[in-house]
C-alpha cells in the first residue's frame, strides 16, 4: 500500500517556453537566491540577479520584480534587452533596477551580475558616501577577486547616491565603469555600491559573480566589524 513516504517527489515547474533554452542559468540563479537569502544578503523580495544569455543583440535573463529570493521558481524570471525592457510581452514584470544590470553587462567579459541588499553594504555605503567610495587594502581575501594576485592591492568600491531615477543612476554608473576600463593605470572595478541600498558585482558567469560577491561581502563585514571594535 502506498503511503506518503513512497510518493515520488514532485517534478520542478518547467521553464516557460521563452526561457527553456536558458534552463541551466535559471536554475543557477534560483540556487543563488536560496543561498543569499539564507545568508541574509537578499531578504524578502529585495535584490536582483541576471545572466547574459545572448550577445548580439544583448539579452539578459533577470529575476522578475517582487519575487521572494529564497523561494524563486522557474517562472520568476524575465528576458530583457540591452535597455532592460522585456523582449516579449506577457512575461513577469522586470525589476526597476534592470537597467543597472544592463550597464554592468556592457563591460567586457561580463556574463552575470548579482545585486544584494546586505546589512554591511547598506551600513558602510552610508558611512563612506562622503568619500565617494570604500578603499580596501592589504587583505589576503582580495586575492579571491578576479585578476588580483596579491594582498598588496588597493580595491576601490565606488558609491553612488540612491535614487528612483534609474536612467540617471545608470548614466553615472556607466561613466564610472567606462573611465575605469579606459584608464589602464587603474585596476578594473569589480563592483559598485548604492548608498543605503546594496552592492552590484559581476563575473564571466554566475559562478564567478557568486565568488566575487562572497569575497566582497566578507571584506565589507571585516571593515564594518573592525570599525565597531575601534580598529
Ligand atoms: Zn536593489
Boltz pocket constraint, residues with backbone or C-beta under 6 A from the ligand:
constraints:
  - pocket:
      binder: B
      contacts: [[A, 46], [A, 47], [A, 48], [A, 97], [A, 115], [A, 116], [A, 117], [A, 197], [A, 198]]
      max_distance: 6.0
